[in-house]
Amino acid sequence: MLAVIGALAVVSLLALILSNRTSPLAALILVPVVAALVAGLGAAVPGYVVAGLTKIAPVAGMFVFAILFFGIMTDAGLLAPLVSLVLRLVGERPSRITLGTALLALLIHLDGSGAVCFLVTIPALRPLYDRLGMDRRVLACTASMAAGVNFLPWTGPTLRAAAALKVPVHTLFTPMIAVQLVGLVFVFSASWWLGRREEVRLAANDPLPVAAGASVAPGASPAPGHDGDTDAAGLRRPKLLPVNVVLTLLVVGVMIAGLTEPVVVFMIGTAAALIINYPGAAEQRARIDAHARAALLMAGILFAAGAFTGILNGSGMIAAMAETAATHVPRELGARLPVVVGVLAMPLSLLFDPDSFYFGVLPVIAGVAESFGTPGVAIGRAALLGQMTTGFPVSPLTPATFLVAGLSGIELGAHQRFSIPWLFAASLVMLAAALLFGVLPL
């Protein structure tokens, strides 16, 4: 019963968000509350919500101060030289800009952090997309594809899969290198095609479709972080560029190295950025006010997501879904489980958070596969083709999804509708390569 209610809750959430019938914040709060009431667990809802908020609070704090930090740095002109460099390297052709987007996201994601990848890539390139009038959904999608396909031995899904199956990471990952290279070829090919499509649209002076979901029409407003009444040039601090570069590298470096909690790093970085670039109290208030709306919206959505996952985890719905999914495998599919898991891996990111899947579902499915003579490690490799790899930038169960949409300035539903088909395609292309190379048994 709990599994059915949980599945209906997740499907209802996705339907409400993708159809744009309600805001993500309202859906993330009300859907799990209704599900808990239907399950007869209404009295326990406050405790579940508080538990979820407790877990999400450091993440929400990090994102709020990260938005403020990068917004202030953008105001100060930190990203202007980077955008100019990109323009010199790729020109103003959208097909080259999308390739540059994918490459930058791929390189930044080498540390294994989706949040860092998006926090650096999207603010750096969004002004360029807006300047040319390019669709911001393309920015979100290309960055998501590059980060999603770039699963590495030190990324969360790989480490979880290795721990759950009790196998060395290199045993799980090394055979996947060629498969990942095929995925990256797809990413760059798809990015070029999306950019080429933008070239055709812009040449024809076609307007962006309403489905683009941008909060402000691209090209019609100043760069992100600047309100319409502010003179962007007056906010820039070119003489402080070296100091700002050092501060940014220090903040990002400390976060990547894991020397302290990311929220602490960005809090200190934000305060330092304000004092260095805008020493007056009035100037500091103005910069905070300029980015407060985006930061508050992100915090609200993340806390709502915390309530959603808190209720579904605390009530046992996610655990029940995991058990049901793992134990109700038709015997005729037993010998084909790696293919089945490979096909479903990316969509399953929309239903299960990484811990629930890799520590709950994966070991059981691997055990079922072994009873049919298929190595359990093959199930782990199949899962890595999409479960919280290509799936994490669009899953409502990961904060990174809301970060991508928020930084890109588009509605969550618009991002998911646009990006899910491309991310799913990347997963299927890698599955085909894994079967062709013999990494997965057919």
C-alpha positions in Angstrom: 0.0 0.0 0.0 2.8 2.4 0.9 4.6 1.7 -2.3 1.5 2.5 -4.4 0.8 5.7 -2.5 4.5 6.7 -2.8 4.5 6.0 -6.5 1.3 8.0 -7.0 2.8 10.9 -5.0 5.9 11.0 -7.2 3.9 10.7 -10.4 1.5 13.4 -9.3 4.4 15.7 -8.4 6.0 15.3 -11.8 2.7 15.7 -13.6 1.9 19.0 -11.7 5.4 20.4 -12.4 5.8 19.3 -16.0 2.3 20.5 -16.9 3.0 23.8 -15.2 -0.3 23.5 -13.3 1.2 24.7 -10.1 4.5 26.0 -8.8 7.1 23.5 -7.7 7.1 24.9 -4.2 3.4 24.3 -3.7 3.5 20.8 -5.3 6.5 19.7 -3.3 4.7 20.7 0.0 1.1 19.6 -0.7 1.6 16.4 -2.6 3.5 14.5 0.1 1.2 15.9 2.8 -1.8 14.5 1.0 0.0 11.2 0.4 0.7 10.9 4.2 -2.9 11.7 5.0 -4.1 9.0 2.6 -1.7 6.5 4.2 -3.1 7.4 7.7 0.1 9.0 8.8 -1.1 12.6 9.2 -0.1 12.9 12.8 3.5 12.1 12.0 3.8 14.6 9.2 5.3 17.5 11.3 8.1 15.2 12.5 8.8 14.0 9.0 8.9 17.5 7.6 11.3 18.7 10.4 13.6 15.8 9.7 13.6 16.6 6.0 14.3 20.3 6.7 17.2 19.4 9.0 18.9 17.4 6.3 18.3 20.0 3.6 19.2 23.1 5.6 23.0 23.1 4.9 22.4 22.5 1.2 19.8 25.3 1.1 22.2 27.6 2.9 24.9 26.8 0.5 22.8 27.6 -2.5 21.4 30.9 -1.0 24.9 32.2 -0.3 26.3 30.8 -3.5 23.7 32.8 -5.5 24.6 35.9 -3.6 28.3 35.3 -4.0 28.3 34.7 -7.7 25.7 37.4 -8.2 27.9 39.9 -6.5 31.0 38.7 -8.5 29.0 39.1 -11.7 28.1 42.6 -10.7 31.7 43.4 -10.0 32.6 42.2 -13.5 34.4 38.9 -12.6 32.9 37.0 -15.5 33.2 39.6 -18.1 36.8 38.6 -19.2 35.7 34.9 -19.3 32.7 35.8 -21.5 35.1 37.8 -23.7 37.5 34.9 -23.9 34.7 32.5 -24.9 33.6 35.0 -27.6 37.2 35.2 -28.9 37.5 31.4 -29.0 34.1 30.5 -30.4 32.8 33.7 -31.8 29.1 34.5 -31.7 27.9 31.3 -33.4 25.5 29.5 -31.2 26.7 26.1 -32.4 30.2 26.9 -31.1 28.9 28.4 -27.9 26.9 25.3 -27.1 30.0 23.2 -27.6 31.9 25.6 -25.3 29.2 25.2 -22.7 29.4 21.4 -22.8 33.2 21.5 -22.6 33.3 24.0 -19.7 30.7 22.0 -17.8 32.6 18.8 -18.5 35.9 20.2 -17.1 34.3 21.8 -14.1 32.5 18.6 -13.2 35.8 16.7 -13.0 35.7 17.3 -9.3 32.5 15.2 -9.2 30.2 18.0 -7.8 27.2 18.8 -9.8 26.5 21.9 -7.7 30.0 23.3 -8.4 29.7 22.6 -12.1 26.4 24.4 -12.4 27.4 27.3 -10.1 30.4 28.0 -12.2 29.2 27.2 -15.7 25.7 28.7 -15.9 26.5 32.2 -14.3 29.5 32.4 -16.5 27.7 31.8 -19.8 24.2 33.0 -19.2 25.1 36.7 -20.0 26.4 35.5 -23.4 23.2 33.5 -24.1 21.1 36.5 -23.1 23.2 38.9 -25.2 22.7 36.8 -28.3 19.0 36.0 -27.5 19.7 32.2 -27.2 17.2 29.9 -25.5 18.2 29.5 -21.8 16.8 26.0 -21.9 19.7 25.1 -24.2 22.2 26.4 -21.7 20.6 24.3 -18.9 20.4 21.2 -21.1 23.9 21.2 -22.5 25.4 21.8 -19.0 23.2 19.0 -17.7 24.2 16.5 -20.4 27.9 17.2 -19.9 27.7 16.8 -16.1 25.3 13.8 -16.3 27.4 11.7 -18.6 30.6 12.5 -16.7 30.3 9.9 -14.0 33.7 9.2 -12.4 35.2 6.8 -9.8 34.9 9.5 -7.1 31.3 10.6 -7.9 28.4 9.7 -5.6 26.6 7.1 -7.8 29.8 5.2 -8.5 30.9 5.1 -4.9 27.4 4.1 -3.7 27.2 1.3 -6.3 30.6 -0.1 -5.4 29.8 0.0 -1.7 26.4 -1.6 -2.1 27.8 -4.4 -4.3 31.0 -4.7 -2.2 33.2 -4.5 -5.2 36.3 -2.3 -5.9 35.5 0.9 -7.6 37.9 0.2 -10.5 36.2 -3.2 -11.1 32.9 -1.3 -11.6 34.2 1.7 -13.5 37.1 0.7 -15.7 35.1 -1.3 -18.3 32.7 1.7 -18.5 35.4 4.1 -19.8 34.8 3.4 -23.5 31.0 3.6 -22.9 31.4 7.0 -21.3 33.5 8.2 -24.3 30.6 7.2 -26.6 28.3 9.2 -24.3 30.5 12.2 -24.5 30.5 12.0 -28.3 26.7 12.1 -28.1 26.8 15.1 -25.7 28.9 17.2 -28.0 27.0 16.1 -31.1 23.7 17.0 -29.4 25.1 20.3 -28.1 26.2 21.2 -31.6 22.8 20.4 -33.0 21.0 22.4 -30.4 23.3 25.3 -31.1 22.8 24.9 -34.9 19.0 24.9 -34.3 19.4 28.2 -32.4 21.4 29.7 -35.3 18.5 28.9 -37.7 16.0 30.3 -35.3 17.9 33.5 -34.7 18.7 34.0 -38.4 14.9 33.8 -39.1 14.2 36.2 -36.2 11.8 33.6 -34.7 10.7 34.4 -31.1 11.3 32.0 -28.3 8.4 29.6 -27.7 6.2 30.3 -24.7 7.3 26.9 -23.4 10.8 28.3 -22.9 9.6 29.2 -19.4 12.1 32.0 -18.9 11.3 34.4 -16.1 12.4 37.2 -18.4 12.7 36.9 -22.1 16.3 36.3 -23.1 17.9 39.4 -24.6 15.3 41.7 -23.1 17.0 42.4 -19.8 20.4 43.1 -18.4 22.7 40.2 -17.4 21.6 38.1 -14.5 22.0 39.8 -11.2 21.4 43.3 -12.6 18.0 44.9 -12.2 16.6 47.2 -14.9 17.4 50.4 -13.0 21.0 49.7 -12.4 23.9 50.8 -14.5 25.9 47.6 -14.9 29.0 49.5 -15.9 28.9 51.5 -12.6 28.9 48.3 -10.6 32.0 46.8 -12.2 35.3 46.9 -10.3 38.0 46.2 -13.0 40.8 47.3 -10.7 39.7 44.6 -8.2 39.6 41.8 -10.8 42.8 40.1 -9.6 41.5 40.2 -6.0 38.1 38.8 -7.1 39.7 36.0 -9.1 41.8 35.0 -6.1 38.8 35.1 -3.8 36.7 33.0 -6.2 39.4 30.4 -6.7 39.9 30.3 -2.9 36.2 29.7 -2.3 35.7 27.1 -5.0 39.0 25.4 -4.1 38.2 25.1 -0.4 34.8 23.7 -1.3 36.2 21.2 -3.7 38.9 20.1 -1.3 36.2 19.5 1.4 38.1 21.4 4.0 34.9 22.7 5.6 31.1 22.8 5.0 30.2 24.5 1.6 27.7 26.7 3.3 30.4 28.1 5.6 32.7 28.8 2.6 30.0 30.7 0.7 28.9 32.7 3.7 32.4 33.9 4.4 33.0 34.4 0.6 29.8 36.5 0.3 30.7 38.7 3.2 34.3 39.2 1.8 33.0 39.9 -1.7 30.7 42.6 -0.3 33.3 44.3 1.8 36.0 44.2 -0.9 33.8 45.5 -3.8 31.1 47.5 -2.2 32.4 48.9 1.2 29.5 51.2 1.9 26.5 49.8 3.8 24.0 51.3 1.3 25.9 49.6 -1.6 25.9 46.3 0.2 22.2 46.4 0.9 21.6 47.3 -2.8 23.6 44.3 -4.0 21.9 41.9 -1.5 18.5 43.3 -2.6 19.3 42.8 -6.2 19.8 39.0 -5.7 17.5 38.4 -2.8 14.6 37.4 -4.9 16.5 34.6 -6.6 18.1 33.5 -3.3 14.8 33.4 -1.5 13.0 31.5 -4.3 15.8 28.9 -4.3 15.7 28.6 -0.5 11.9 28.1 -0.5 12.0 25.4 -3.2 14.8 23.6 -1.5 13.1 23.6 1.9 9.9 22.4 0.1 12.0 19.6 -1.5 13.3 18.8 2.0 9.7 18.4 3.2 8.9 16.1 0.2 11.8 13.8 0.8 11.4 13.9 4.6 7.8 12.7 4.3 8.4 10.1 1.7 11.5 8.7 3.6 10.1 9.0 7.1 6.8 7.4 6.2 8.6 4.5 4.6 7.1 5.1 1.1 10.5 5.2 -0.7 11.7 2.0 1.1 8.4 0.3 0.2 8.8 1.4 -3.5 12.4 0.1 -3.5 11.3 -3.3 -2.1 8.4 -3.6 -4.5 10.5 -2.7 -7.5 13.2 -5.1 -6.6 11.2 -8.1 -5.7 8.5 -8.1 -8.4 10.7 -8.8 -11.4 9.0 -11.2 -13.9 11.1 -14.4 -14.2 11.1 -14.1 -18.0 13.0 -10.8 -17.6 15.5 -12.3 -15.2 18.2 -13.1 -17.8 17.8 -9.6 -19.3 18.0 -7.6 -16.1 21.1 -5.6 -17.1 19.2 -4.4 -20.2 16.1 -3.7 -18.3 18.0 -1.7 -15.6 19.9 0.1 -18.3 16.7 1.3 -20.0 15.0 2.3 -16.7 18.1 3.7 -14.9 17.5 7.3 -16.0 13.7 7.4 -15.4 14.3 5.8 -12.0 16.1 9.0 -11.0 12.7 10.6 -10.9 11.4 8.1 -8.3 14.4 7.3 -6.1 17.0 9.4 -4.3 20.5 7.9 -4.8 20.8 6.4 -1.3 17.4 4.6 -1.6 18.2 3.2 -5.0 21.9 2.2 -4.6 21.6 0.9 -1.0 18.0 -0.4 -1.2 17.1 -1.4 -4.7 20.4 -2.2 -6.3 21.6 -5.0 -4.0 18.2 -6.8 -4.3 18.2 -6.6 -8.1 21.8 -7.7 -8.2 20.9 -10.7 -6.1 18.0 -11.6 -8.4 20.3 -11.3 -11.5 22.9 -13.6 -9.9 20.2 -16.2 -9.4 19.9 -16.2 -13.2 23.6 -16.4 -13.7 24.3 -12.7 -14.4 27.0 -11.1 -12.3 25.7 -8.5 -9.9 28.4 -6.0 -11.0 26.7 -5.9 -14.4 23.6 -4.5 -12.7 25.7 -1.8 -11.1 27.2 -0.8 -14.4 23.7 -0.7 -16.0 22.5 1.5 -13.2 25.4 4.0 -13.7 24.2 4.6 -17.2 21.4 6.8 -15.9 20.4 6.5 -12.2 21.5 9.8 -10.7 24.1 10.3 -13.5 22.2 11.5 -16.6 19.1 11.6 -14.3 20.4 13.9 -11.5 20.1 17.3 -13.3 16.3 16.8 -13.8 15.3 14.8 -10.7 13.0 16.6 -8.2 14.8 14.6 -5.5 18.2 16.4 -6.0 18.9 20.0 -5.2 21.0 20.3 -8.3 17.9 20.3 -10.5 16.5 23.4 -8.8 19.9 25.0 -9.0 20.1 24.4 -12.8 16.7 25.9 -13.4 17.2 28.8 -11.0 20.6 29.9 -12.3 19.4 29.6 -15.9 16.3 31.7 -15.2 13.8 29.2 -16.5 10.8 27.4 -14.9 11.6 24.0 -13.5 8.9 22.3 -15.7 10.4 24.0 -18.8 13.8 22.6 -17.9 12.5 19.1 -17.3 10.4 19.0 -20.5 13.3 20.2 -22.6 16.1 18.3 -21.0 14.6 14.9 -20.1 14.4 13.6 -23.7 18.1 14.5 -24.3 19.4 13.0 -21.1 17.3 9.9 -21.6 18.7 9.6 -25.1 22.3 9.9 -23.8 21.5 7.1 -21.4 20.2 4.9 -24.1 23.1 5.6 -26.4 25.5 4.5 -23.6 23.4 1.4 -23.1 23.7 0.5 -26.7 27.5 1.0 -26.5 27.8 -1.1 -23.4 26.0 -3.9 -25.1 28.0 -3.5 -28.3 31.3 -3.5 -26.4 30.3 -6.5 -24.2 30.3 -4.5 -21.0 26.8 -5.7 -20.3 25.5 -9.1 -21.3 22.7 -9.1 -23.9 
